[in-house]
């Protein structure tokens, strides 16, 4: 499905239609049609942020879209003609457009014509020179060779991984070591590279690693959500190299080799105990590397970068706050669980899947690209709740299958002490619904240990505290402390049908 929001975002950054099409694996005609429709209905990137994906699509194309037949050029013919003196791709494209008009077909635009020709050349094992513009592209990759760190206490060798970023126009490079190649390290490396360069390129060319690219085929490109969000924040476009095509990022591939020989090889006999110590040495040697004179042209990477720097996009006022995305389901108590902490969501979304964005300080919840709520992130003991009153339904029993009375009635079928514990859990919290999970888990213990044992465990727990917790009662049952002196030690006789609740359990409350 076409991501119309991303087309509008990239266009607002000044990315031309051809580059948008290449970044999103779309035809240029699709990009042009979308932008024309957006202009006609008065929608831009800012106004699209307030619309859901479905709503945006319906506003742009209320009656759906028609697919048009494009005529694929004969690239065998194109390749033969290109071998003739004076023949250019643009000349062949004009001839191709004439043939399309004669056959009532729609021609590809020049950019797509050239793109398909590059793919043909790649299949034919041919190469093409790609000119570089200042400030346009940053190529990124991990070095294949690791660096050794030594644990000062145990002497254990710990591998460190080197991230490398290079600007193709000047060759100016950045390198930094990390303990992992996980997503946090990948995003942090980009943020630090932008800070080092003092600006942002219009395009980033990574490899197809999973921390950045989820899916990349000739028909579809799906970026990791956090990586795409970083691109939005810095106002850049991500165009991964084609699969198994390292020549698409030849500059960084070459830079990785140079840095491996000039930096990593030079420090191979040094011992590093901390990552900071290692990166300090890399930073010093990187400074010399960027100022080493070129062999085949005047100047060095630093002098060429001095010319390129003015072409970079400006940095945001604050660095990007690294975020992690997760999917959660809104529970019957209108809370979602994230890292064993619980956050409320408007009750309208009960039982729906939502996208959760986590930073070090904030938890944000999104549905169809629209933020529906946010919370300050909880840390410390597990099982804490952050509940906003605006998220609560006016009458809980109207919307929720479970409520406090139902838990109390269920507990009463087990015993008065179990009822006392359930009541203590429900009344001991600021919002009753925060205790539903604990009550459910507590009463489920009767299925594993039998109702009499649970009742005995509640007696023992209440003798210790007037407000015992689920964990305390679970520990009593696990250790067998619930067994009273006059209780037989032998386990209860198992039923042929497993645990079966009696008729009293299912009869419900009084009407």
N, C-alpha and C positions, 0 to 999 in steps of 0.2 A: 504494500500500500504506500502511495506517495506521501512523503512527509512534507506537507505544505508549509508547516511552521518553520522548518529548517530552511526551506527555500527563501522565505521572507527574511529570516535572520541573516543568512549569508549575504543576501542582496543589500540589507541595511548596512553591512560592513564594507560595502564597495566592491565585493567580489563580483567579477563579471559573470555573465550567463554561462559562458563556456566552462569556466572553472567550477561554478555551482554544479553544472551537469556532470562534470568529471568527478567531483567530490561525492556526489550522491548516487552515482551510477545511473543517471537518467539521460534521456535524450535532451538535447538543447531545446527542442521544440516544446517539450513538456514544461521546462523551466520558463520559457517565454510565455506560453499559454497561461501558466499559473500567475505570473506577475501581471499580465494584462487583465486577468479576471480580478485580481486583488485591487488593481488600480481602479477598475470599473465599479467595484462595490465599496471602495473606500476603506480597504483593510491594509494596514501596514504591520510591521513587526511589533510595535508597541501595543496596538489594539488586539493583535492576535494572541498576546500573552494572557489576556483575560478570557479567552475562549477555549473550550474543550476541543479535543481533536475532531470529534464527530460534528460539533457545531461549526467549527472552522471549515470543514469539508463541505458541509451543506450550504454555507453562505457563499463559498467560492463557486460551487457547482451544484446548484439546487436541483437541476434536472439530470444530473449524471453527466458523463463525458462520453464522447464517441471516439473509438479507436480508428486511427487512420493507417492506411497501408503505405509503408515506406519502401522504396526500391533500394535494395542493397547493391552498392557498386560492384563491378567485376574487378576485384583487386589483382587477379592474375594479369588482366589487361593493363591495369594502372601500373603495376610493377614493371611490366615490359616497356611501357611508354616512358616511365621515369628514367630508364636507361638511355634514352635518346637525348642528344644535346638540346638545351634550351627549354625542355619540358619541365614544368613545375606542378606542384600539387594543386595550386589555385587554378591553373589553366585546365587541368583535368577535371576539377570540380565544376567549372563552368560548363564543360562539355557534358558532364554527368547531369547537371541541372536541365540542360536542353533535352536530353533523352527522357528525363522524368516528365517534362511537360508534354512531349510527344506521346507518351504512354499513359497520361493522366495519373501519374504517381506523384507522391510527395517526396522531394529530395531531402536527404540529410543536410544539415548546415555544415559549413566548412569545418568547424571544430570537430563535429562527429565524424565527418569524412576522414579527417586526419587521424582521429583516435582509432577508427577501425583499421586504417592503413598501418598504424603502429602495431596493432595486434596481429595483423597479417605478417608484418616483418618479423615480429617475435616468433611466430610459428615457423617462419622460413629461416630462422636463425640469423637474421640480419640485424644491423644496428643502425641507429640514427643519432645524430648530434642534437642535444637539447640545450638551447642557450639559457643562461641564467640571468635573472634580473636582480639588482640589489634589493635586499629587504623582502624578497618574495617568499623564500622557502627556508625552512629549517628541517634538516634530516636528523633522525634520532635512532639509536640502536644500543643494545647491550654488547659489550665486548665478549668474545668467546672465552678468553683466558681469565681465570680468577686470580685474586691476590690473597696471600696468606696473612691472617691475623693470628696472634698467639694469645691464648688465655693465660694471664699472668699467674693465676692460682694453680691451674692444673697442667699447663703446658699444652693443652689441646689446640690443634690447628683448626681455625674457623675460616671458611672461604668468604671472600668479599667479591661483589660483582661490580663491574665498572660500567657506568652509563656514559654515553658519548653523544654529544649534539654538535652539528657542524652546519655552517652557513655556506651553501654551494658557491655563491658569488665570490666571497673573499676567502673561504676556507677557514675562517675564524672558528675556533672550537672550544667546547666546554666538556669537562670530564669530572665525575664524582663517583666515589665508591659507596655501595650500600651492602647491608648484610643479607638482604633478600632481593628478589626480583618481583615481589608481590605488587599489587596495585598501588598501595600507599607509597612505596618507593618510586614506582613509575611516575605517579603524579607529582610527587615532591621533586623529582629530578627535573621535570619540565618547568615547574615554578622557579627552581633555583637557576636553571639555564636562562630563562627570560630575565631574571634579575641580573645575572652575569653579563648578558648582552646589553642590558639597559633598554630593551624594547622587544617587540613581538613581530614575528614574520606573519605574512598573510596566510601562509600555508604551512602545515606540518606534515612531513612524510615519515611515518613509522613503518616498522615491519608489521606482520600480521599476528603478533603475539596476543594471547587471550586477554591479557590485562588491558589491552587497548581496542582490539577488534574482535567482535563475537563471530561475525560471518562476513566473508568477502568472496563473492563469486562475480562472474562477468555480468550478472543480472541484479545482484543485490549486495549492499554494503550495510552492515549493522555494527555500530560502534558500541563499546562499553558505555553505559549511561554516565558514569562518573567522568570518563575521558571526554565524552561529548559535552558535559557540563563545564569542564575546564576550558574547552574550546570556546564555548559561549561566553564565559567570563572574560577571556582574553581577546575575544573578537577575532578568532582565527578559524580557518577551515582545515579539517584533517582529511588528507587524501593518501591512504596507505599505498605502499608499493604493491604491484601485482604479485600474486602468489608465485614463489619460485623465480622471482625476477629481481635479483639484487642490483641490477644496473639502474633500476628506477631510483635508487638512493646510493648512487655510486660514490658520492662525496663522503658520506659518513662511513661507508664500507672501507674506503681508502684511508680515512682518518683513523679508524679503529686499528688498522694495520700499522700506521705511523706511530700512534700512541703506544701500541703494544711494544714496538721496537725501541722507541725513544724514551718512554717513561717506565713502563712495567718491567722491561728487561733491565733497565738501569737500577731499579730498586729491588731486584730479585733477592739480593743477599741481605737486605735490611730486615730487621725484626720490628714489627708493629704490634702494640698491645691494645690500642684503641682505634676505633674508626676515625675519630677526630684527628689523631696523630697521623694516620695514613692520608687523610684528605688534605691536611696541611702540606705534606710533601708533594702530593699530586698537584696542588694549586701552584706551588713554586715552580715545578717542572713544566706545568701547563703554560705559565707565563713565558718561559723561555721557548717553548714549542711554538707559540703563536708569533714569536718575534724572530724565528729562524728564517733567514733569507731563502726565497724560492730558488730552485735550480735553473728553471727555464724561463722565468720572467722577472721583471724588476720588483723590488719591494719584498714584503713578507705578509703573512696573514693579518697582522695588526695594522699595517699601513693601508691595506685594502679595506679592512673593516672600518677604519676611520672615515672612509668615503661612503661605506654602506650604511653606517649607523643612522644617518639622518633619514634614511628611507624606511626604517623600522617604525611600526606603529607604537604609540606611547604606552607605557605600562599603566595599569589601573592604580588608583591611590593606595590600595592595600593588596597584598598578595592573596592569591586564591586560597580559601579555607578548604583543605582537603576533606572531601565528603565520601561517604560510603552509601550505596543504595541497597535496600532490601525490600522484599515483598512480605506483607503480613496480612492476616485475616482478622477483621474486627470481631471480637468475641461477643457472646450474648450480654456481657456487662459493659458493652461499648468501649472496651479498652483493647489495645494491641500490645503484645509482648515483644520487647526488643532487648536482647542481652539480659534477660531475666528481670527487666524493669517494665512497668506498665504505664501506658499513656492513653488518656481518653481521646475519643474521636466522636464527632456528632453522631447521635444514635441512629440517624437515617441510614448510616452505612454498615449497620450490623450485618455480619456474615458476608460482607464484600471484601475482596482483595484490594489492598491499597499499596502504593509505593511509598517507602519510607526513606527519607534522606537524613543521614547521620553525620554530624560534625562533632568536634570536640565539645561544643557548647550547646548545640541546638538539635532538636529532633523535629523534622518537618514531615507532614503527611500529605500526599498528593493523590488525586484521582483524575485520570485523563488529562494530565498536565497542569491541573489547577490545584493550588495549595488549599487544603481545607482546614488545617490547623497546625499549630506549632507548640512545642514545649521546651523549657530549659532541660537539658539532658541530666538524668539522674545518675549519680555514682554512689559507691559505698555498698551497704548491705543489699542483698538481693531481695526482690519482691516488693520494692517501693512503688507507690502509685503517684502519678501526677494527674489530677482530675480537675477539669474545668466545669463549673456549674452549667455553663451555656450548652454543654454537650449532653446533658442529662435530659431524658424524656420527661414531660410533665407528669405522666402517670406510668410508672415503671411496669406495673402489671399489664398494661395495655400493649406493651411492646416486647416484654421479656418473658420467656417461658419460665424462667426461674426467678424466685423472689425469696425474701427472708422467711415469710410464713411457710413456704413450701419446704425449705430446709429444716425449719423447726418441727414441722409435722413428720418429716422423714426421720429426724433424730428421735422423736417421741416413740416411734415404733421399735427403737433399739433400747432406750432406757432414759430415765430422768437425768442421769449424770451426763450422758451424751448430749441431751437437750441443753443442759446447762453450759456445756463447753461451746456448742454451736451458738447459743445466745451470747456468750462472752465474746466470741470472735466477731459476730455481727455488730454488737454494740460498742466494741472497743476501737472502731475505726471512724474516721471523720465522715466517710461516705460508706453506707452499708454495702453497696455493690463491690467494694474493694475486698470484702471478705468471702465473696462467692466461690472463688477458686479454692480457698483453704477449706471451706465447708464441704465442697464437693469431694475434695481429696480425703478429708477426714471420714466422711460417711462411706466412701468407697472402701475404706479399710475393713469394713464389716464383711465384704466379699472375700477378702484374702484371709482374715483372721477369725471370722464369725462374730456375730453380734454380741454374745456374752463376753468375749474377750475384749471387744472394743469398749463395752460398758465398764468392765473392770479397769481397763487402762485409763478411762476418763476419771474413775474414782481415784486412782492413784495420782493422776496428774493434778486433780483439784486439791488433793492434800498438800501438794507442793506450792501451788499458785492459784489465785482466784481466776486468772486469765491464762490458762495453758494454751500453747501453740500446737498447730498440727504436727510440727517436727518433734515436739516433746512427746506427744502421744505415739507417734510412729516409732520413736526410739524405745519407748516402754514395751511396745508390742514386739519389736525386733529382738529385744534382750530377754523377753519372757517375764519381765517384772510385773505384768498384769495378773499373773497366776497367783491367786490367793491361797492361803494355807489349806483351806478345805476344798479346793478345786482339784479335780483329778488331773494328773499330768499328761495322760494319754491324749493324743489329738482327737478331735471330733470325727465321728464316722463319716466318711465321704458319701455324698449323694451320687447315685448313678447318673444324675443329670447335671452335675455341677451345682453351682450356687443358684437357688431359685427363691425369688422374693415371694412372700405370701400374698394372699388376696388382699390383706389389709394395706399392703404397699400400693396396689394399683387402684384401690377404690376411690382415692382422691379425697378432697375436702367436702364439707357439706355445701349443698347448693343454697 
